[in-house]
């Protein structure tokens, strides 16, 4: 294999479709050093079959389809109808064996070339349609789960809104909050405790709202993403207020 690196040889059983005639062929796989593409080659009845793909599985599918055109099916995991690569394995000889309605698990990862006792040999089109159907179902499940916000996410997003609301209500009922303190005031210590306690609580609320917003965005949960942004903005306002009160002699 000219200019091909990391060449590996795989011995695979192939069967003539419509008969029980089974034989083994040696298939070589490697990487084109100039383009990075995966190259798979094998010789059957004196004829060389070559497949090239930008991912390992695409090269395998092309090779398998050429064998099918010649009237032969491959008895290996990659030839199963439910074999499909996920991003983690796209660049190597690994596939997941999928089940409709179930997510792909680690225990379903297998080697493309390992033998499989199968008697049906779908082409790439059928394989891709199976995968698309599986992926659409998983996407629908994922979107449904994303809309169900877990308790932790609800707390992280809603608690800062509640904190901010309580602070605004307290401010509404006591419009004479004034932090231009006289150090000789006997109540200055209590005022300090209250001031820094409120500052700490609201700052913690801001941190919570930021974490909650990030979590909601990762889960594609639009309602809680929006609430998270509102919560973050709402938490910043009292922090700015207290900053002005502490460092600029009070806010009128």
N, C-alpha and C positions, 0 to 999 in steps of 0.2 A: 504494500500500500504506500505509494509515493507520497512523501511529505505528510504522512499520517503518524501522529504520536499516540502513545498509550494504547497500543493495539492489544485487544483481548479476544480470545477465541471461545465461542460458546457452541456446544454440541446440542442440537435441537432435533426432536422427532418431527417429521412432516408426514402427512398422510394424503394419498391421492383421493380427492373428493369423489364420493360415489362408489368407492371400493374400500377394501380393507388393507390395501397395499401401503405399508408404512416403512419408512427408511429414516436414516439420520443424516444430517448434513452439518458441516462445521461453518459457523458464521463468525466473521471477525468484525469488531467494532473499534472505532478510534476517533480521534479528533483531527480535523484538518488544521495543520499548524498555521496556515496563512489566513484562513477565514474564521476559524473557531467552530465551524459547523461539525456536527456529528456525522460520521461516515460509517455505513454498515454494508458489508459485502459477503456474499456467499456464492458457491458454485454448485449448480445442480444439473446433472446430465450434460456436463461439459460447458454449460452456459453460465457466465458470471452475471450475478444480479447485484446491482449497486443502488444504494439509497443514500440521499444526503438531506439533512434537516437542520434547522437552527436550534432545535432541541432534540434530546435523545429519543423521546417518545415519537416525535414527528418522523424522525428517520426510521424508527422501527415500523411505524404504520405504513410508510411508503414501501419498505422492504416487504412487509407482510402482504400488502395489496398486490405487489408484483408477483409474489408466489401464488396468490389466489387467482390471478389472471392466467397463470400457467397451470391451474387446476390442482393446487396443493394448499392444504391448510396446516398451520403451525400448531403444534400441541405444547404451548407454553403459556404462562400467565398473561403475557402481554397481548395474546390473541383472544382472551376472554372478552365477552361483550361488555362486562362491567369494569374492565381495566381502564384506569385513567390516571394521568399524572396530576399531582397538585404542585403548587409552586415550589415546595420544599424539595421535590425530587425531579424537577423538570430537566435538570442537567445530568442526570445519572440514570442507571438501569433499574429504577424503582418505580412501582406504580401502586396505587391503592385499588383494592377490589371493593367497589362500592355496592351499597344496598339502597334501593329506593326508600326514601323516608327516614333514613338513618344517616347521621354524620359520619365522616370518615374517621376511623380510629387508628391508633398506632399499630394495633394488632392486625390491621387489614393491609399493611404495607408488605409487598412481596417483590421478589426479583422478576423482572420481565422474562428472563430466559429460563427460569425454573420450569420443569415439566408440569403439564396439567392434563388431566384425563378429560378431554372435551371432545365432542363430536359435532359441534356447530362452530362455524368459522365466519363470523361477521367481518365485513370490511370496515374501513375507517369511518365511512358515513354513518353506519349503524352504531358504531362505538361512540362517535361524537354526539349523535342524537340521544343516546342513553345518558351520556354525561350531562348534556344540556338540560334534560328533563330532571335529573338529580339535582343539578346546581340551582335550577329555578325553584324547586321545592325547598331546598335548604335556605335560599335567599328569603323566601316567604316566611319560613320559620324564624329566621334571624330577625327580620323586620318586626314580626309579631312580638318576639322576646324583647327587642329593643324598646318597643313602646311601653313595655311593662317595667317601669323604673323600680329597681330594688330599694329596700328601706334605707340603706346607707346613702344612696344617691338622693333620695327624697330629703333626708336630714341635712345633707351637705348643701343642698340648694335652697330648701325652704327655711332652715333655721336662721340664716343671716337675714332673710326678709322679715322674719318674726322679731329678731333682735332690733333691726332698724325701725320696725313699726313701734315697738315698745319705747324705744328712745324718742321717737317723734311724739308719741302720746305724752310721755313724761315732760318733754319740752313744751308741749302745748299747754299743760296744766301748770307749768312753772316757767313763765316767760321772763323771770328775773334771774335766771342762771347767770352768774357773773363770776368769772375766775380771776378777777383782778384783786388778788387777796392781800390783806394786810398781815404780815408775818406775826404781828402781835395779837392777831385774832385767835381766841381760844379754840375756835372751831376749824382752824386751818388744817389741822391734822386729819380731821374727818373729811374735810373737803378734798384733801389730797387723795385719801383712800377712795373716795367716790369717783373722783376724776380719773385716776389711773385704772381703777376697776372697770369703769365704762370704756376707757380707751382700749384696755386689754380685750374686753369682751367683743367690742366692735372689730378690732384688728383680727381676732380669732375668727369672727364671722366672715371677714373678707377672705381670709385664707381658705375657709371652708367653701365659700362660694366659688372661688377660683378652681379648687380641686373638683368640686361638683360639676362645674361647667366643662372641664376637661373630660371627666368621666362620661358626661352626657354626650359630648361630641364624638367620643370614641365609640359609643354605643349607637350612634346615629339616632339618638332620641331627641327629635327636634323640639317638642314641647319643653323638655327640661333644659335643653341647651339655651332656649330663649329665656326661660326663667332664671337660669344661671347667670346670663349676661345682665339681666335686670338686677338680680341679687348682688352681683359684683359692683355694679354702678351705684346701687342704693347703699352699699356698705362704705363706699369711698366718701360719700358726702359727709357723714358725721365725723369721719376721721379728719377730713379737711377742716371741719368746724372746730374740733377740739384742738387741732394744731394751731389754728389762728387764735383760739382762746388762750392757749398756754404761752405762746411766744409773742403775741402782739397785744397783750393787755386786755383781752376779752373781746367778744364779738357783740356788737350792739343788737 
